[in-house]
């Protein structure tokens, strides 16, 4: 323990300095595809797109680098669309996969590491242990003061104060139990269940074809109504499964009931997982938490992935 207190602080500072240096190198070298995607949205001319991508060509992966080299300084309209799509896919991958190279996550990991803190402070981190120790010392002092008196306080276990710790734990458990009891009493489980049972389509909403939902998704996205556009894309996915006889679309069913039928279908292509899209839809539509254009692009990617997988097994 003495060597930890003596050498802990210098070692911690050394490790922290090395970690922060590595983090700085990662920040300088890494490219943010989401920022690059946003910058591409502001470029409307092929020459502007080529100039922007040419400036970062050495920092991207091999596939995107090859596409940039092939397009050159005067790319065609199709090459510009392909380049935009490649960058958008990588921007979505940064959000979906949360890679270890993400500078923010690495900084949080370094800060929360035990090596980042002074080992000498570790002994005082347990507040409950410190409180029990202070209580024990208090009772011990009272016991010592009363030893010279003719009347002594009754004790258990031959004068020990072993009953203090169990008493503290009982009181703590009681407080936690009371908190959980009152918290659960205020939870409206019926309301939560009702929300889960709510169908994807409203009762008075008209039936639309797959192409109509896709057109509506694009129109809503142009208006900046991304949450509604995402719902239109999710319904397009369900109708695409229905079109290929994977799972029947029932307008009165919830998104989770549709997912259950899709999972059980024998015609579902191997490796095609519709769970992430359903979970994201639940967050966006029922939880009312969306990331705007990025979520819309993510659902567009899922729809095209489903379309390609179903076309292969047709």
C-alpha positions, -999 to 999 in steps of 0.1 A, spaced: 0 0 0 29 24 7 43 21 -27 9 28 -42 6 60 -22 42 70 -30 43 62 -67 6 62 -76 4 99 -85 34 100 -108 23 69 -126 -12 82 -130 0 115 -145 23 96 -169 -5 73 -181 -29 103 -184 -4 122 -205 2 93 -228 -36 86 -232 -43 122 -240 -15 123 -265 -29 92 -283 -64 108 -282 -49 140 -298 -33 120 -326 -66 101 -332 -86 134 -334 -61 149 -359 -60 118 -381 -96 106 -380 -121 119 -405 -157 127 -394 -179 112 -422 -210 129 -407 -194 163 -410 -182 154 -445 -217 143 -454 -231 177 -442 -205 196 -462 -214 176 -494 -251 186 -489 -239 223 -494 -221 215 -526 -244 215 -557 -219 215 -586 -199 184 -596 -166 204 -595 -173 215 -559 -180 179 -549 -148 168 -566 -127 196 -549 -140 188 -514 -135 150 -517 -101 155 -533 -90 174 -502 -97 144 -479 -89 116 -503 -59 105 -483 -79 102 -451 -108 80 -463 -109 42 -467 -97 23 -499 -132 19 -515 -141 56 -512 -105 67 -522 -108 46 -554 -142 61 -562 -127 96 -558 -97 88 -580 -120 73 -607 -143 104 -607 -114 128 -611 -118 166 -612 -149 166 -635 -172 138 -623 -204 129 -641 -238 133 -624 -240 95 -617 -205 96 -602 -215 125 -579 -245 106 -567 -224 75 -561 -199 95 -541 -226 112 -520 -241 78 -512 -208 62 -502 -202 91 -478 -237 89 -464 -234 52 -457 -202 58 -437 -219 86 -418 -247 63 -409 -222 36 -399 -205 60 -374 -238 64 -356 -250 28 -358 -218 11 -348 -203 37 -325 -167 27 -335 -138 28 -310 -121 55 -330 -148 80 -320 -129 107 -302 -157 116 -278 -162 80 -266 -124 75 -262 -121 106 -241 -150 94 -219 -133 60 -216 -100 76 -206 -116 99 -180 -136 70 -164 -105 47 -163 -93 39 -127 -58 48 -139 -70 84 -147 -76 90 -110 -52 92 -81 -49 58 -65 -45 75 -31 -81 87 -33 -95 52 -39 -97 44 -2 -121 73 4 -144 66 -25 -167 43 -6 -189 68 12 -209 42 29 -178 25 44 -165 59 56 -198 67 72 -199 33 90 -163 39 102 -172 73 116 -202 59 134 -181 31 148 -155 55 161 -182 76 176 -197 47 195 -162 35 205 -154 70 220 -187 70 240 -179 35 252 -144 45 264 -158 76 282 -184 55 300 -159 28 312 -151 48 343 -187 52 352 -206 27 374 -234 23 349 -225 10 315 -246 7 284 -257 -28 275 -238 -43 246 -239 -74 224 -211 -98 216 -189 -90 247 -190 -52 243 -186 -51 205 -207 -28 184 -213 -53 156 -250 -44 155 -244 -10 140 -235 -22 105 -265 -45 101 -288 -17 114 -275 7 88 -281 -18 60 -316 -26 72 -324 12 73 -309 16 38 -328 -14 24 -360 0 39 -355 34 23 -349 18 -11 -380 -4 -7 -402 26 2 -389 46 -28 -396 17 -52 -431 12 -37 -442 48 -42 -425 50 -76 -443 19 -89 -476 31 -75 -474 62 -98 -466 42 -130 -496 40 -153 -490 5 -167 -523 5 -185 -513 36 -204 -479 21 -214 -496 -11 -225 -521 9 -245 -493 27 -263 -477 -6 -272 -509 -19 -286 -515 11 -308 -515 2 -345 -490 17 -370 -519 31 -391 -547 52 -377 -583 39 -380 -594 68 -403 -562 68 -424 -566 58 -460 -549 28 -476 -519 36 -497 -498 16 -521 -460 10 -517 -451 36 -543 -475 61 -527 -458 57 -493 -424 61 -509 -434 93 -527 -449 106 -495 -417 99 -476 -397 119 -501 -422 148 -500 -423 149 -462 -385 149 -460 -383 178 -484 -406 197 -460 -384 189 -431 -410 166 -415 -386 138 -409 -405 120 -382 -435 115 -405 -412 107 -434 -396 79 -413 -430 65 -406 -438 64 -443 -405 46 -450 -412 20 -422 -446 13 -437 -429 10 -471 -407 -18 -456 -438 -36 -442 -455 -34 -476 -423 -46 -493 -424 -77 -471 -461 -82 -480 -454 -78 -517 -428 -107 -515 -452 -128 -494 -428 -128 -464 -454 -115 -439 -489 -101 -445 -495 -65 -438 -524 -59 -413 -532 -23 -408 -547 -29 -374 -515 -45 -360 -487 -29 -341 -451 -27 -354 -441 -55 -329 -469 -78 -342 -456 -72 -377 -421 -80 -366 -432 -112 -350 -447 -124 -382 -416 -114 -402 -394 -133 -378 -415 -165 -381 -418 -164 -419 -400 -192 -438 -395 -168 -467 -374 -143 -448 -340 -141 -465 -311 -155 -443 -293 -128 -424 -319 -101 -430 -326 -86 -395 -356 -62 -392 -353 -58 -355 -331 -26 -356 -355 -8 -379 -385 -17 -356 -367 -6 -325 -356 27 -342 -392 33 -354 -405 28 -319 -381 54 -306 -388 79 -334 -426 75 -337 -438 66 -302 -409 80 -282 -409 111 -304 -371 112 -304 -355 114 -339 -323 127 -353 -338 144 -383 -321 138 -417 -297 112 -403 -326 90 -391 -343 94 -425 -312 83 -443 -309 54 -420 -344 42 -428 -339 47 -465 -308 25 -462 -328 -2 -444 -355 -1 -471 -330 -5 -499 -313 -33 -480 -346 -51 -476 -354 -46 -513 -321 -60 -525 -324 -90 -502 -359 -99 -513 -350 -94 -550 -322 -120 -547 -344 -147 -533 -373 -141 -556 
